[in-house]
Amino acid sequence: MNDMAASFTYSPLLVALSVVVAIQASYVGLRLALFIPGAFAIGRRLLIAGSAVTLAVGIWSMHFIGMLALRTPMSIDYAVLPTLLSFLVCMLMTGVAIYIASLRSQRLLIVAAVLMGLGIATMHYVGMIAVHSAVHMTHDPLYVLASVVIAIAASGLALWLAFSADRRPPLFLCALALGCAVSGMHYTAMAGTEFHMLAASQATTASIMSSDVLAIVVSIVACSISAIFMLALVPVEVKNARDDAKWKSAVGGSEDPNGADSAHHGAIEGEVSAEIGEMASVAEFAAGDLLPIERHGNRLHIALNEIVSVHANAHYTYIFNGRDDLFCPLSITEIEMRVPKPAFFRTHRSYIVNFNYVIRVKKSGDAAIVELDTPIRRTAPVSRARVAALRQELASFKAPAE
């Protein structure tokens, strides 16, 4: 065997392309992941799957383009089975890591960082098995350890910035950290890899498609997959002026600093009163301190003090009890009229939270989010027009009784 350790170089353009693909996929994957805590049922599962697939495709594509960037005097063929296995391992471990990180627990965040880092490293070394038919490789143990540490540390930084930092930086910086984690791990590992030609691989054969063209095709496919998931899964909140007007009339607030909405206040207030009268006539369950729910096809009731939050998702309403999202046949407006004040507060046209479980309120752009203290960590959005009222009501509720 001839030592090829010093004989391979890189194409700078393909190296840059591999880093860009990793950052782009990281951005889309993390953006999808940020919606997981507020999603329910099938939407939650789709977001987890979309985030995992997007990240896995981006990580795998970065690795593959990085390998195509190699310039060697021999041809390298990739075995299909190890290549496919490396992708599946990466997708599984990344998906589990993203889900764990979305629970917003500091302890679980460490577990998520380790899982994601190990997933990236495992993907790399399993993928490298695919080239053993063409070359024999040896890996420097110190570089192997360094590559794993880089993957875990940078993955942890990206997940912490995205899910747990008190003031999350722009998402692009989080994606930049994760993209650099993937790229840094790959090229660190390659720096400790030595290639030895096998007897059958001495001659260089021409491939049907050049490595440059193949790298461009892979990057386009990876970016297209990310774009599809982005367009299909990112929730689009439709402005509901009627609901916001009712809310503003109920709390006495207005988004217009000049009081432009005050002319409609009386009419809206009458509309709210009429709606309350309609709800009072609806036939309901007997117990006033219970709400009806459905679980595994069975009709049950939940005590009000067990309700952590309420979320309206399209035409359905879910009650979160700290562990599970339970279907409720009532509308969120009906639930709002039945839960006691001031313990429950409507933070958003689609959310109600129980102040007993609120840890803190964090600024999020022009609005805010509420963090809830439950076994499965959950957040709820706060509309911009309701942030001030929320802080005031929460302060009064948390204040010790005199």
SVG drawing of the C-alpha trace seen along z (x, -y; Angstrom):
<svg xmlns="http://www.w3.org/2000/svg" viewBox="-80 -61 84 66">
<polyline fill="none" stroke="black" stroke-width="0.4" points="0.0,0.0 1.2,-3.5 0.7,-6.2 -1.6,-8.9 -1.8,-11.0 -0.1,-14.0 -1.5,-13.6 -5.0,-14.9 -6.1,-18.6 -9.4,-20.4 -11.3,-22.5 -11.9,-25.8 -15.1,-26.5 -16.6,-23.2 -15.4,-23.6 -17.2,-27.0 -20.3,-25.4 -20.4,-22.6 -20.3,-25.2 -23.1,-27.3 -25.3,-24.2 -24.7,-23.3 -25.6,-26.8 -28.7,-27.0 -30.0,-23.7 -29.3,-24.6 -31.3,-27.8 -34.4,-26.1 -34.1,-23.1 -33.8,-25.4 -36.6,-27.7 -38.9,-24.7 -37.8,-23.5 -38.7,-26.8 -42.3,-26.2 -42.4,-22.7 -43.2,-23.9 -46.3,-25.7 -47.5,-23.0 -49.9,-20.2 -50.9,-16.7 -50.1,-16.1 -48.6,-19.6 -46.1,-18.9 -45.0,-15.6 -44.7,-17.2 -42.5,-19.9 -40.2,-17.5 -40.0,-15.3 -39.4,-18.3 -36.7,-19.7 -35.0,-16.4 -35.1,-15.6 -33.9,-19.1 -31.0,-19.0 -30.1,-15.5 -30.2,-16.3 -28.1,-19.4 -25.5,-17.6 -25.2,-14.7 -25.0,-16.9 -22.2,-18.9 -20.3,-15.7 -20.9,-14.5 -19.9,-17.8 -16.9,-17.9 -15.8,-14.5 -16.4,-15.6 -14.1,-18.6 -11.2,-16.1 -8.7,-16.1 -6.8,-12.8 -5.0,-10.9 -7.4,-8.0 -11.1,-7.5 -13.3,-7.1 -16.6,-5.2 -19.2,-5.3 -20.9,-2.1 -24.7,-2.7 -25.5,-0.9 -23.1,-2.8 -24.0,-6.1 -27.7,-5.5 -27.1,-4.2 -25.1,-7.3 -28.1,-9.5 -30.6,-7.5 -28.5,-7.5 -28.1,-11.3 -31.8,-11.9 -32.8,-9.7 -30.3,-11.2 -30.9,-14.7 -34.7,-14.4 -34.5,-13.1 -32.0,-15.9 -34.2,-18.6 -37.3,-17.3 -35.4,-17.1 -34.1,-20.6 -37.6,-21.9 -38.6,-20.9 -36.5,-23.8 -34.9,-22.1 -31.3,-23.0 -30.5,-19.4 -32.1,-17.9 -30.4,-20.5 -27.0,-18.8 -28.5,-15.5 -29.7,-17.0 -26.3,-18.5 -24.5,-15.2 -27.0,-13.3 -26.8,-15.8 -23.0,-15.9 -22.7,-12.2 -25.2,-12.0 -23.0,-14.3 -19.8,-12.4 -21.5,-9.0 -22.8,-10.1 -19.3,-11.1 -17.5,-8.0 -20.2,-5.6 -20.2,-7.5 -16.4,-7.1 -16.9,-3.4 -18.5,-3.8 -15.1,-4.6 -13.3,-1.5 -13.8,0.4 -11.5,-2.1 -9.0,-3.1 -7.9,-2.0 -8.1,-4.7 -6.6,-5.2 -7.8,-7.8 -5.7,-9.6 -7.4,-9.0 -6.7,-12.6 -8.4,-14.1 -11.3,-11.7 -11.7,-12.9 -11.3,-16.5 -13.9,-16.2 -16.5,-14.7 -15.8,-17.4 -16.3,-20.1 -19.5,-18.6 -21.0,-18.3 -19.8,-21.7 -20.9,-23.6 -24.2,-21.7 -24.8,-22.6 -24.1,-26.3 -26.5,-26.4 -29.3,-24.6 -28.7,-26.8 -28.9,-30.0 -32.0,-28.8 -34.0,-27.4 -32.6,-28.5 -30.8,-31.9 -32.6,-34.6 -32.3,-36.9 -32.0,-34.8 -29.7,-36.3 -30.8,-36.4 -31.6,-32.9 -28.9,-33.2 -26.2,-33.3 -27.6,-30.1 -27.6,-28.5 -24.0,-29.8 -22.9,-28.1 -24.5,-24.8 -23.3,-25.0 -19.8,-25.6 -20.2,-22.7 -21.0,-20.3 -18.3,-21.7 -15.7,-22.0 -16.3,-18.4 -15.9,-17.1 -12.7,-18.9 -11.1,-18.3 -11.8,-14.6 -10.4,-14.6 -7.2,-16.3 -6.5,-13.2 -7.4,-10.8 -4.8,-9.0 -5.6,-7.4 -3.8,-4.3 -4.4,-3.2 -5.4,0.4 -3.9,2.3 -7.2,2.2 -7.5,-1.6 -4.2,-2.7 -5.8,-3.8 -8.0,-6.8 -11.2,-6.3 -13.4,-9.0 -16.8,-9.3 -20.0,-10.1 -20.5,-13.3 -17.7,-15.5 -17.4,-16.1 -18.1,-19.8 -21.4,-19.2 -22.4,-16.5 -21.7,-18.8 -23.9,-21.5 -26.7,-19.0 -26.5,-17.8 -26.5,-21.3 -29.5,-22.3 -31.5,-19.2 -30.6,-19.9 -31.7,-23.5 -34.9,-22.6 -35.8,-20.1 -35.2,-22.8 -37.4,-25.3 -40.2,-22.8 -40.3,-22.0 -40.0,-25.7 -43.0,-26.7 -45.1,-23.7 -44.6,-23.7 -43.9,-27.2 -47.2,-28.3 -48.7,-31.4 -50.8,-33.4 -53.8,-35.0 -54.7,-38.4 -58.1,-38.1 -59.2,-41.7 -62.5,-40.8 -60.9,-38.7 -58.3,-41.4 -61.0,-44.1 -63.0,-42.1 -59.9,-41.6 -59.0,-45.3 -62.5,-46.2 -62.5,-43.7 -59.2,-44.9 -59.7,-48.5 -56.6,-48.8 -55.9,-49.9 -53.1,-49.5 -53.7,-53.0 -52.0,-55.5 -54.4,-58.2 -57.4,-56.2 -58.7,-55.6 -60.4,-52.4 -62.4,-54.1 -65.2,-55.0 -66.0,-51.3 -65.7,-50.5 -69.4,-50.6 -70.4,-48.5 -67.7,-45.9 -68.6,-45.7 -72.2,-45.0 -71.0,-42.3 -69.0,-40.7 -72.0,-40.8 -74.2,-39.2 -71.6,-36.4 -71.4,-35.8 -75.2,-35.5 -75.1,-32.9 -72.5,-30.9 -74.6,-30.9 -77.4,-29.2 -75.2,-26.3 -75.9,-23.0 -72.9,-22.0 -71.6,-19.5 -72.9,-19.6 -69.7,-20.3 -68.8,-24.0 -65.1,-23.4 -64.5,-20.8 -63.9,-21.0 -64.8,-18.2 -62.0,-16.5 -61.5,-13.4 -58.7,-11.0 -58.2,-7.7 -61.8,-8.0 -63.1,-8.3 -65.0,-11.4 -63.6,-12.6 -63.3,-15.8 -60.3,-17.8 -60.2,-20.0 -59.4,-23.6 -56.4,-23.6 -54.8,-20.9 -55.0,-23.0 -51.6,-24.6 -52.6,-26.2 -55.2,-26.1 -54.4,-26.3 -56.8,-26.7 -55.5,-25.0 -57.7,-25.7 -61.1,-24.4 -59.9,-22.3 -59.0,-23.2 -56.4,-21.4 -55.8,-21.5 -52.3,-21.0 -52.0,-19.4 -48.2,-19.5 -47.6,-16.2 -50.3,-15.7 -52.4,-17.7 -56.0,-16.8 -58.7,-17.5 -61.6,-19.7 -64.9,-20.1 -65.3,-23.6 -64.0,-26.7 -61.3,-28.7 -63.7,-31.6 -66.1,-29.3 -63.2,-28.1 -62.1,-31.6 -65.5,-32.4 -65.4,-29.3 -62.0,-29.5 -61.5,-31.6 -59.9,-35.0 -57.2,-36.2 -55.6,-32.8 -56.1,-32.3 -55.1,-34.9 -55.6,-35.0 -52.2,-35.8 -53.1,-35.5 -56.2,-34.9 -55.2,-31.2 -53.7,-30.8 -54.8,-30.9 -52.3,-30.3 -52.6,-29.5 -50.6,-32.0 -49.8,-29.3 -47.4,-27.6 -45.8,-30.7 -42.1,-31.0 -41.3,-34.2 -42.2,-36.4 -39.5,-36.8 -39.4,-39.3 -39.6,-37.9 -39.3,-40.4 -42.1,-43.0 -44.1,-40.6 -43.2,-38.1 -43.5,-34.4 -44.5,-32.9 -42.5,-30.0 -44.5,-27.4 -43.0,-25.2 -44.2,-21.7 -42.5,-18.3 -42.6,-18.8 -41.5,-22.4 -43.9,-24.5 -44.1,-28.1 -47.1,-30.2 -46.9,-33.3 -48.1,-36.7 -49.6,-39.2 -47.9,-42.6 -51.1,-44.4 -51.4,-42.1 -47.9,-42.2 -48.4,-45.2 -51.7,-43.8 -50.1,-40.4 -47.2,-41.8 -49.5,-43.8 -51.9,-41.0 -49.1,-38.5 -47.4,-40.9 -50.6,-41.3 -51.3,-37.6 -47.8,-36.7 -47.6,-39.5 -47.8,-38.2 -51.2,-38.8 -51.0,-41.6"/>
</svg>
